Amino acid sequence: MHWAPHVTVAAVIRRNDRFLMVEELADARRVLNQPAGHLEPGEGLLQAVIREVLEETAHRFEPTGLIGVYRWEFVAGDRTYLRFCFGGTVGDPDPHRPLDPDILATHWLTAQAIRERQDALRSPLVLRCLEDALRQPWQSLDLLHDVV
């Protein structure tokens, strides 16, 4: 039997007291998530998170630190996820860039509003990444190395 975790990236993006979240469809239900997605073949972690934020929010993302690395076993789906979560900043969205088809909307929400909607979060990783982001300091991006 071959086992391989699903490697994903996510971004916690804060502007004043609000965080950029995406509303998306997952398993036929509306959920909230940080901008996030899968690492693609040949792609580095930073490239992946920059791409995912752009595709899901139309914002250009500048990673400034590594918040954490998380392993989550999604028992119902018989999958294990390995998530690399980054913090950083964005400018204004590109009004001409369409969002990924699975993204229904983007929202700037307070941490408290996100906590109050735990039942609507895509996974427990969403709240854990948010709470860890609030506990800064983050790790240096110098920890990441693409060895090719």
C-alpha positions in Angstrom: 0.0 0.0 0.0 1.3 3.5 -0.9 0.7 6.3 1.5 1.4 9.9 0.9 0.2 13.0 2.7 -1.5 15.8 0.9 0.9 18.8 1.1 -0.9 22.1 1.3 -0.1 25.7 1.9 -2.1 28.4 3.6 -1.8 32.1 4.3 -2.9 34.1 7.3 -3.2 37.7 6.1 -4.1 40.4 8.6 -5.1 44.0 7.9 -5.6 46.0 11.1 -7.9 43.8 13.1 -9.3 41.7 10.3 -8.1 38.6 8.5 -8.6 37.7 4.8 -10.8 34.6 4.5 -12.3 32.7 1.6 -15.8 31.3 1.4 -15.8 28.1 -0.7 -17.6 24.9 -1.4 -16.2 21.8 0.1 -18.1 18.5 0.1 -21.3 20.4 -1.0 -21.2 22.8 2.0 -20.2 26.5 2.3 -17.1 26.8 4.5 -14.5 29.4 5.5 -10.8 28.9 5.1 -7.7 30.8 4.8 -6.5 31.2 1.2 -5.0 27.7 0.8 -4.4 24.9 -1.6 -2.2 22.0 -2.7 1.4 22.1 -3.6 1.8 21.3 -7.3 4.6 19.2 -8.9 7.8 21.2 -9.3 6.6 24.0 -7.2 8.3 25.4 -4.0 6.3 26.2 -0.9 6.6 30.0 -1.3 5.6 29.8 -4.9 2.6 27.7 -4.0 1.3 30.0 -1.3 1.8 33.1 -3.5 -0.1 31.4 -6.3 -2.9 30.1 -4.1 -3.6 33.5 -2.6 -3.7 35.1 -6.0 -6.0 32.5 -7.5 -8.4 32.5 -4.5 -8.4 36.2 -3.6 -7.0 38.2 -6.6 -4.4 39.7 -4.1 -0.7 39.5 -4.6 0.8 38.0 -1.4 4.1 38.7 0.1 5.1 36.0 2.7 7.0 37.4 5.7 7.2 34.4 8.0 6.3 30.7 8.6 3.6 30.4 11.2 3.8 26.7 11.5 3.7 23.2 10.0 0.7 21.1 10.8 -0.3 17.4 10.3 -4.0 16.6 10.3 -5.6 13.2 9.8 -9.0 13.7 8.2 -10.4 10.3 9.3 -13.7 10.6 7.4 -11.9 11.1 4.1 -9.1 8.7 5.0 -6.5 11.4 4.2 -3.6 13.0 6.0 -2.8 16.7 5.3 0.6 18.4 5.9 -0.1 22.1 6.0 2.6 24.8 5.8 1.0 28.1 7.0 2.6 31.4 6.2 1.9 34.9 7.4 2.3 38.0 5.2 0.8 41.0 3.5 -1.2 41.9 0.5 -2.0 45.0 -1.5 -5.3 45.8 -3.1 -6.9 43.0 -5.2 -6.7 43.0 -9.0 -10.3 43.8 -10.0 -9.8 42.2 -13.4 -8.6 38.8 -12.1 -11.3 36.1 -11.7 -11.3 33.9 -8.6 -11.0 30.2 -8.7 -14.4 28.6 -9.5 -14.7 27.0 -6.0 -14.4 30.4 -4.3 -17.8 32.0 -3.6 -16.5 35.1 -1.9 -13.7 36.7 0.1 -14.2 38.3 3.5 -12.2 40.4 6.0 -13.2 39.0 9.4 -12.1 39.7 12.9 -10.5 36.9 14.9 -13.6 36.8 17.1 -15.9 36.4 14.2 -13.9 33.5 12.9 -13.9 31.9 16.3 -17.7 32.3 16.5 -18.1 30.4 13.2 -16.1 27.3 14.1 -18.8 25.0 12.7 -18.3 26.7 9.3 -14.5 26.3 9.2 -13.2 23.9 6.5 -11.0 22.1 9.1 -9.6 22.5 12.6 -6.4 23.8 10.9 -8.1 27.1 10.1 -8.6 28.2 13.7 -5.2 26.7 14.9 -3.3 28.6 12.2 -5.2 31.8 13.1 -4.4 31.4 16.9 -0.8 30.6 16.2 -0.5 33.6 13.9 -1.7 35.8 16.7 1.0 34.4 19.0 3.9 35.7 16.9 6.8 35.7 16.4 6.8 33.7 13.3 9.7 31.6 12.0 12.1 33.0 9.4 11.5 32.1 5.7 15.2 31.3 5.7 14.2 27.9 7.2 12.8 26.8 3.8 15.1 25.3 1.2 14.2 24.0 -2.3 16.9 21.4 -3.1 16.8 20.5 -6.8 
